[in-house]
Every structure is written in structure tokens, then in C-alpha cells.
Amino acid sequence: MTTQTVSTSKQKAKLRFLLGKKPKLSLGYLILLFIPFCAAQMLDMDSKTVYATILTVVNMLAMMAFFIQFPLASRLKQLSLFSNIDWSIARHKKIGKWLGIVFLVHPVLILAPRFLVSFADGMTSLIDVITAPQMLTGIIAWVAMILWVMLSIYKDKLPISYETWRLGHLLGFVAIAVFATLHVTSVGSHGQFQSNFNLLWWALCSFSLAMVAYNYLVKPTRLKRQPFTLNDVTRVSSSDWQVTVEKQIGDSFYFEPGQFIWLNTSKSLHGVSEHPFSIASCRDDLPQVSFIIRELGDYTSSLGDLIPGQQVYIDGPYGSMSLNDSNKATGITLIAGGAGLGPMLSLLRGLAAKNETRPVRFIYGNNRLDQMVLLDALKAFEQQMADFKLQLVCQEETDQNDIYTGVIDKQCIENNIDLSQSEQWAVYLCGPKPMIAAVRKSLQELRINNSNIHYEQLSF
């Protein structure tokens, strides 16, 4: 029995290594990727060269991956494969970069055999491709795809607002989807052999565009029927606000500690004015829901302009990080960096609400001492939980002995984990991407199991 259990554990660990922490989601994604390829195998086409066959498979997988990008970013709670928005957005970003590379080299791979015959043949083929009328849609899609992927990668360095970038991102990729589908259906060998095969590409394109229509037309209409009321907006540090909203009596809104929502405080629901924020309250606080929001951009810097009493709209909750992840843990350490306090505070309040008796440690780091938020509430957990300890971390020099000076490094984390129980110790993280990467590296060095590390990155 022991041998079988160890073998099963090794198999699960190997599967997680191959597919990530969400193997079922990754497996479902891979199955979807091969739909066009499997459909193509049903056509009685003459066999191609090995190179042409490999190129066809790569092109089909890339095209299908491009269409799947739309539901990945559509916040679809009804479809289990796309309901985990943490996983979906991470895949959306990573796959988007790879698609940019594949699209970039696509014409090179197509023309490479001609250039291998002779440079003259290659140039002749290149000129024919550029000047052929039926290739125009492909050229437009190719140029736009490379440009829009680059704009996505470097969006934080662009001199435009997040809302402007997001609208351009959306409309640009809708256009690319249409032009790319026109290209595939007009010159693709499978569509030329069997015109009905093109119906598959148009169906996939239509589904992708339907996701956009649902997210920006259908869903806002539904959300408008369940508005929230803005109760309070209070500055709680030199760079943070506490925003509290209240749901209407009778409206259903329930969440797990650690989840987040998309908040729209504008007058129009049809657009790109919603922003993601982690919930800082717990379910016992309902019907009120609160958020800790750091000033990091145009929108968050104008939170003080919001008027208590106005209607706001919430899409959510989303996120898979919850206290259920640590049900079997012998102890829990929560680590928040800067704006990452919100979900950690919600988790702490959830633990306090159920009178947690296990060791709970909270590491809270900021650049400056005046950025520390709700310290009295955090220290109050020492009376609300049997074994709670708070560790503040600040890069700014301070004369307070109980504050760890510097960053949240390996030593700081080691001081707040019982390493004798490291295999059964749960760790929750939230903060900027560089902090998450550094802390995860330290946790790996401390031999914390990857399956016991649960985190949310503040990036969408």
C-alpha cells in the first residue's frame, strides 16, 4: 500500500510538472488546441512532405491557440475551463507572446524551402506573395499581430491610459481575428481541398467574437440590474484608499476570502472602465464589501473623486485562491507586498472568523513606513486567533525594533515558518510580480512544496 501511494504521488507530481499546478485545465486546453488538426485528418488529402506536414500542424495549433485567447480573457464563470481567471490570464499572456513569435516566423517558414533551392527562387516567391491580391488579408493580419503583441508586452511604458490601451487591444485583436480567418479560408490548403472545412474556421472566429460581445454587451446589461452602493472612500495611508460598497437587499453576492472582483464606478457599463481589485473584507461583513486600493495609475489616483451614495457595479467574484487550499496544513504564512494587502486581509479575517487555532504568520512589506495600512486591525488578530504573529517589513530605515528592515527575503520568511513542518505548511502570496518571483524562489530554497504555495499577482 505504501509503495502504491508513493508511486501515485510521483505520478501526480510528474503531471503537475508537465502541465502546471492546474493539470486538468492544461489538459482541457491541449484537447481544444487539436480540434482543427483532428478535423483535418478526416479529409482524404494526398500526403505531404514531412516539412509541409509539420508546418501545417504548427499553423493549425497556432490559429486555434489564437482563437482560444478570446475566451481565456472573457471571465466566463459558466465554463469550467475558463472560469479560473488567475490561470486563464496567466495563460493568455504567456501564449500571446508565443503566438507573436509563431506569426512572425510564419512567412519565413513558408518561403524557406524556396530560398533553399536558390536565392532567386526565394525572392521571386516573396514578390509573388507580397503582390498577390489574395494575400492582402494575411499581410494585414501578420503586420497587425506583430504590432499588437509588442504593444501588449510594453503597455506599461506607453504614454496612454490603461483604458485607452485596453480598448485598442480589444478592437485590434477583433480585426486581426477577422483578417486572419479571411486569409486562412482563402489560401489554406484544407479549405481549397474541401470548402466545408472553412466552416470550422469561421465557427471558431464567430465564437471568439461572441465572447467579446458577451463580455462587453450582454454581461453589462445583466450587471446593471444588480448595482451596489458606494458607502465610503477613505484614505488609509499616504498611497492607499479603503473603498466600501454595499449590495442591495435580496441580491445574491457571495465570495470566498482571497477572491477579487472587477469594479466599475463609471456611468456607463458598456466599455472598458472596470478595474480588478481584491476583496479585503470577509463574508461576515456582508452586505458590505471593502477593498484596499493603492494609487498606481490614472484611475486609482482619482478614487478621492468618487461620491458616497453613487451606484457602482461589480463583476465577480473571481479567483481560485481560498482558505480551502490550506485545510490540511499544520500552519499558515501569509505574505503581502504593498498593494497585495487586500486578499491577505480577507484571508486573515476569514481565519479569525472561524477562530483559527493553528499557527498563523503574516509578513507585510512596504517601501516606506507611511504606506503601512490598518496596523491596528492587523495587530488585533493577536487577540482574535490563538497563535498569530505579525511581521512588518520596510525598506526604509526605522528605529522600531519589531520591524524587519529590508525586503521580504529568505531569512525573513524562515523566521515565520516552522521548518520542521515545512512539508505541511501553507503559504499565501500577493504582491507585485518581482516580489512574487523572489519570494517563491526563497520558499523553494526552504523546501516548501510548490503545491502548498498559493499566490495572486497584481497584473492584468
C-alpha positions in Angstrom: 0.0 0.0 0.0 2.8 2.4 0.9 4.7 1.7 -2.4 1.5 2.3 -4.4 0.8 5.6 -2.6 4.4 6.8 -3.2 4.1 5.8 -6.9 0.8 7.6 -7.2 2.3 10.7 -5.6 5.2 10.7 -8.0 2.9 10.3 -11.0 0.8 13.3 -9.8 4.0 15.3 -9.2 5.2 14.5 -12.7 1.8 15.5 -14.2 2.0 18.8 -12.3 5.5 19.4 -13.7 4.3 18.8 -17.2 1.0 20.6 -17.1 1.5 23.1 -14.2 -0.5 23.4 -10.9 -3.8 23.1 -12.8 -3.3 19.9 -14.8 -7.0 19.4 -15.6 -7.2 22.9 -17.1 -4.0 22.5 -19.1 -5.2 19.1 -20.4 -8.5 20.6 -21.4 -6.7 23.4 -23.2 -4.5 21.0 -25.1 -7.5 19.0 -26.2 -9.1 22.1 -27.6 -5.9 23.0 -29.5 -6.0 19.8 -31.5 -9.7 20.2 -32.8 -8.8 21.7 -36.2 -5.9 19.2 -36.6 -8.2 16.2 -35.9 -10.9 17.6 -38.3 -8.2 17.9 -41.0 -7.3 14.2 -40.6 -10.8 13.4 -41.7 -10.1 14.9 -45.2 -8.8 12.4 -47.8 -6.0 14.7 -48.9 -2.8 13.5 -50.5 0.1 13.1 -48.1 2.6 16.0 -47.9 6.3 16.1 -47.3 7.4 15.8 -43.7 8.3 19.5 -43.6 4.9 20.6 -45.0 3.1 18.3 -42.6 4.9 19.8 -39.5 4.3 23.3 -40.8 0.6 22.5 -41.2 0.3 21.2 -37.7 2.1 24.2 -36.2 -0.1 26.7 -38.2 -3.3 24.9 -37.1 -2.3 24.8 -33.5 -1.3 28.5 -33.6 -4.5 29.5 -35.2 -6.6 27.6 -32.7 -4.5 29.0 -29.8 -5.2 32.5 -31.1 -9.0 31.9 -31.1 -8.8 30.4 -27.5 -7.2 33.7 -26.4 -10.6 35.3 -26.5 -12.4 33.0 -24.0 -9.3 33.0 -21.8 -9.7 36.7 -21.3 -13.5 36.8 -21.1 -14.2 36.0 -17.5 -16.5 33.1 -18.1 -17.7 31.6 -14.8 -20.2 29.4 -16.6 -17.5 27.4 -18.5 -15.2 25.5 -16.0 -12.2 25.5 -18.4 -12.2 29.3 -18.5 -13.7 30.1 -15.0 -10.3 30.2 -13.2 -9.3 33.7 -14.2 -5.9 33.6 -12.5 -4.9 30.6 -14.6 -6.6 32.0 -17.7 -5.0 35.4 -17.7 -1.6 33.8 -17.0 -2.0 31.5 -20.0 -3.4 34.4 -22.1 -0.3 36.5 -21.5 2.2 33.7 -22.0 0.6 32.2 -25.0 0.1 35.6 -26.6 3.9 36.1 -26.6 4.5 32.7 -28.2 1.8 33.4 -30.8 3.6 36.6 -31.7 6.8 34.6 -32.4 5.0 32.0 -34.4 3.2 34.6 -36.5 6.5 36.4 -37.0 8.3 33.4 -38.4 5.2 32.1 -40.3 6.1 33.6 -43.7 9.8 32.8 -43.2 8.9 29.1 -42.7 6.6 29.1 -45.7 9.2 30.6 -48.1 12.3 28.9 -46.6 12.2 25.9 -49.0 12.2 28.3 -52.0 15.3 30.1 -50.7 17.0 26.8 -50.1 16.6 26.0 -53.8 18.1 29.3 -54.8 18.0 32.9 -53.7 16.4 33.9 -57.0 13.6 31.5 -56.5 13.1 32.7 -53.0 12.9 36.4 -54.0 10.5 35.5 -56.8 8.2 33.7 -54.4 8.5 36.6 -51.9 7.5 39.2 -54.5 4.6 36.9 -55.7 3.3 36.7 -52.1 3.5 40.4 -51.5 1.8 41.4 -54.7 -0.9 38.6 -54.8 -4.4 40.2 -54.1 -5.5 37.1 -52.1 -2.6 37.5 -49.7 -3.6 41.0 -48.7 -5.7 39.9 -45.7 -2.8 37.7 -44.5 -0.3 40.5 -44.7 -2.6 42.9 -42.8 -3.2 40.3 -40.1 0.6 39.5 -39.9 1.6 43.1 -39.5 -1.2 43.9 -37.0 -0.5 40.8 -35.0 3.2 41.7 -34.5 2.4 45.3 -33.7 -0.4 44.5 -31.2 1.7 41.8 -29.4 4.5 44.3 -28.9 2.1 46.9 -27.6 0.8 44.3 -25.2 4.3 43.4 -23.9 5.3 47.1 -23.4 1.9 48.5 -22.4 3.3 49.8 -19.1 5.8 52.0 -21.0 3.2 53.5 -23.4 2.2 57.2 -22.7 -1.5 56.3 -22.7 -4.0 55.3 -20.1 -4.9 51.7 -19.2 -8.4 52.2 -20.5 -7.2 53.5 -23.9 -4.7 50.7 -24.3 -7.3 48.1 -23.3 -9.8 49.4 -25.9 -7.2 49.4 -28.6 -6.1 45.9 -27.5 -9.6 44.6 -27.8 -10.5 46.2 -31.2 -7.2 45.4 -32.7 -7.4 41.7 -32.0 -11.0 41.6 -33.1 -9.8 42.9 -36.5 -6.9 40.5 -36.6 -9.2 37.6 -36.0 -11.4 38.6 -39.0 -8.4 39.2 -41.3 -6.6 36.0 -40.2 -9.7 34.0 -40.8 -10.2 35.5 -44.3 -6.6 34.6 -45.0 -6.8 31.0 -43.8 -10.1 30.3 -45.6 -8.9 31.9 -48.9 -5.4 30.3 -49.2 -5.4 27.4 -46.8 -4.8 24.1 -48.5 -7.5 22.3 -46.5 -10.2 24.9 -47.4 -9.1 24.7 -51.0 -9.5 20.9 -51.0 -12.8 20.9 -49.1 -14.6 24.2 -48.9 -16.7 22.9 -45.9 -13.6 22.8 -43.8 -13.6 26.6 -43.9 -16.8 26.5 -41.9 -14.8 25.3 -38.9 -12.5 28.3 -39.0 -15.5 30.7 -39.4 -17.3 29.0 -36.5 -14.2 29.4 -34.3 -13.9 33.1 -35.3 -17.6 33.7 -34.6 -17.3 32.1 -31.2 -14.3 34.3 -30.4 -16.2 37.4 -31.4 -19.2 36.2 -29.5 -17.0 36.1 -26.4 -16.3 39.8 -26.9 -20.0 40.6 -27.4 -20.9 38.7 -24.3 -18.3 40.4 -22.1 -19.0 44.0 -23.3 -22.7 43.9 -24.3 -24.6 41.1 -22.6 -22.8 40.9 -19.3 -23.0 44.7 -18.6 -26.8 44.6 -19.2 -27.1 41.9 -16.5 -24.8 43.7 -14.0 -26.9 46.9 -14.4 -29.8 45.0 -12.7 -27.7 44.5 -9.6 -26.0 47.7 -8.7 -24.0 48.3 -5.5 -24.0 51.5 -3.5 -20.7 53.2 -2.7 -20.7 53.7 1.1 -17.3 55.2 1.8 -14.0 56.2 0.3 -11.2 56.8 2.9 -7.5 57.4 2.6 -5.8 55.0 4.9 -2.2 55.7 4.1 0.0 58.0 2.0 -0.8 55.9 -1.1 -3.8 53.7 -0.2 -7.6 54.0 -0.1 -10.2 51.9 1.6 -13.3 51.7 -0.6 -16.5 50.2 0.8 -19.6 49.3 -1.2 -22.9 47.7 -0.2 -25.0 45.2 -2.2 -28.8 45.7 -2.4 -31.1 43.6 -0.2 -32.0 40.4 -2.0 -29.2 40.5 -4.4 -27.0 37.4 -4.4 -23.3 38.1 -3.9 -21.1 35.7 -2.0 -17.4 35.2 -2.1 -14.5 33.2 -0.6 -11.8 35.1 1.2 -8.9 35.7 -1.2 -11.1 36.3 -4.3 -11.3 39.5 -6.3 -13.8 41.4 -8.5 -14.0 43.9 -11.4 -15.3 47.3 -10.2 -16.9 49.8 -12.5 -17.6 53.2 -11.0 -18.3 55.0 -14.3 -21.8 55.9 -15.5 -21.5 53.6 -18.5 -21.3 49.8 -18.2 -20.6 49.4 -21.9 -16.9 50.0 -22.3 -13.5 49.2 -20.7 -13.9 51.2 -17.4 -13.9 48.3 -15.0 -10.8 47.5 -12.9 -9.8 44.4 -10.9 -9.5 44.7 -7.1 -9.1 42.1 -4.4 -11.7 41.9 -1.7 -10.3 42.9 1.7 -13.4 42.0 3.8 -14.8 38.6 4.8 -18.3 37.2 4.3 -19.3 38.2 7.9 -19.1 41.8 6.7 -21.8 41.3 4.0 -23.8 43.2 2.7 -20.8 45.5 2.8 -17.7 44.7 0.7 -14.4 46.6 1.2 -11.2 46.9 -0.8 -7.7 48.3 -0.1 -6.6 50.1 -3.2 -3.1 51.6 -3.8 -2.6 54.6 -6.1 -0.8 53.0 -9.1 -2.3 54.7 -12.1 -4.7 57.3 -13.5 -7.9 55.6 -12.2 -6.6 54.7 -8.7 -5.2 58.2 -8.3 -8.8 59.7 -8.8 -10.5 57.5 -6.2 -11.0 60.5 -4.0 -13.3 62.0 -6.6 -15.9 59.2 -6.0 -19.1 60.3 -4.3 -20.6 58.2 -1.4 -24.1 57.2 -2.4 -23.4 56.7 -6.1 -24.1 53.4 -7.8 -21.2 51.2 -8.8 -21.2 47.8 -10.5 -19.3 44.6 -9.6 -18.5 41.7 -11.8 -17.4 38.7 -9.8 -16.2 37.2 -7.7 -13.3 35.6 -9.4 -10.1 33.8 -8.3 -9.3 30.3 -7.0 -7.1 31.3 -4.0 -9.1 30.4 -0.9 -8.7 29.1 2.7 -9.8 25.6 1.3 -6.2 25.3 -0.1 -4.8 25.1 3.5 -7.4 22.9 5.2 -4.8 20.1 5.7 -1.9 22.4 6.6 -0.3 22.4 10.0 0.4 26.1 9.8 -0.2 29.1 7.5 2.1 32.0 6.5 0.6 34.9 4.5 2.9 37.3 2.7 1.8 40.7 1.2 3.8 43.2 -0.6 2.4 46.7 -0.9 -0.9 46.7 -2.7 -1.1 42.9 -2.1 -2.6 43.5 1.4 -6.2 43.3 0.2 -6.7 39.5 -0.4 -4.4 38.6 2.6 -6.5 40.8 4.9 -9.6 39.0 3.6 -8.0 35.6 4.3 -6.9 36.7 7.8 -10.4 37.9 8.6 -11.8 34.6 7.3 -9.4 32.7 9.6 -10.3 34.9 12.6 -14.0 34.4 11.9 -13.6 30.7 12.3 -11.4 31.0 15.4 -8.3 29.6 13.8 -6.1 27.7 16.3 -3.2 26.7 14.0 -0.1 28.9 13.8 -0.8 31.9 11.5 2.0 34.2 10.5 1.6 37.4 8.4 4.5 39.2 6.7 3.6 42.6 5.4 6.1 44.6 3.4 6.3 48.1 2.1 8.9 50.6 0.8 8.0 53.2 3.4 6.6 53.1 6.9 3.8 55.6 6.0 2.5 53.1 3.4 1.6 50.6 6.1 -2.2 50.2 6.2 -4.6 49.3 9.0 -1.9 48.4 11.5 -4.4 48.4 14.5 -6.6 45.9 12.7 -3.7 43.7 11.9 -2.4 43.7 15.5 -5.9 43.0 16.7 -5.6 39.5 15.1 -3.3 38.6 18.0 -6.4 38.6 20.3 -8.7 37.0 17.7 -6.5 34.0 16.9 -4.8 31.6 19.3 -1.3 31.7 17.6 -1.0 34.8 15.4 2.2 36.8 14.8 2.6 39.9 12.6 5.9 40.8 11.0 6.3 44.2 9.3 9.0 44.6 6.7 10.1 48.0 5.5 12.9 49.1 3.2 13.1 52.5 4.9 15.3 52.6 7.9 13.3 52.8 11.2 14.1 52.9 14.9 11.3 50.3 15.6 12.9 47.0 16.7 9.8 45.0 15.7 10.1 45.9 12.0 12.4 43.9 9.7 14.5 46.3 7.7 15.0 45.5 4.0 12.9 43.3 1.7 11.0 40.1 2.3 14.0 37.8 1.9 14.7 34.2 2.7 15.7 35.0 6.3 12.5 36.9 7.0 10.4 34.1 5.6 12.4 31.5 7.6 11.7 33.4 10.8 7.9 33.0 10.1 7.7 29.3 9.1 8.2 26.2 11.3 10.7 24.4 9.0 10.2 21.2 10.9 6.7 21.1 9.4 7.6 22.7 6.0 6.1 19.8 4.0 2.7 20.6 5.5 2.9 24.4 5.8 0.7 26.5 3.5 1.9 29.9 2.2 -0.3 32.6 0.5 1.3 35.4 -1.5 0.1 38.6 -3.1 2.1 41.5 -4.5 4.0 42.8 -7.4 5.4 40.3 -9.9 9.1 40.8 -8.9 8.2 40.2 -5.2 6.3 37.1 -6.0 9.2 35.7 -8.1 11.7 36.4 -5.3 9.5 35.0 -2.5 8.8 31.8 -4.5 12.5 31.3 -5.0 13.1 31.7 -1.3 10.3 29.2 -0.5 11.7 26.7 -2.9 15.1 27.0 -1.1 13.3 26.4 2.2 11.8 23.2 0.7 8.2 24.4 0.8 6.1 22.2 -1.6 5.0 24.0 -4.7 1.5 22.6 -4.2 1.4 24.4 -0.8 2.2 27.9 -2.3 -0.9 29.8 -3.4 -0.4 33.3 -4.9 -2.1 36.0 -6.8 -0.1 38.5 -9.0 -1.3 42.1 -9.2 -1.2 42.2 -13.0 -3.9 42.1 -15.7 
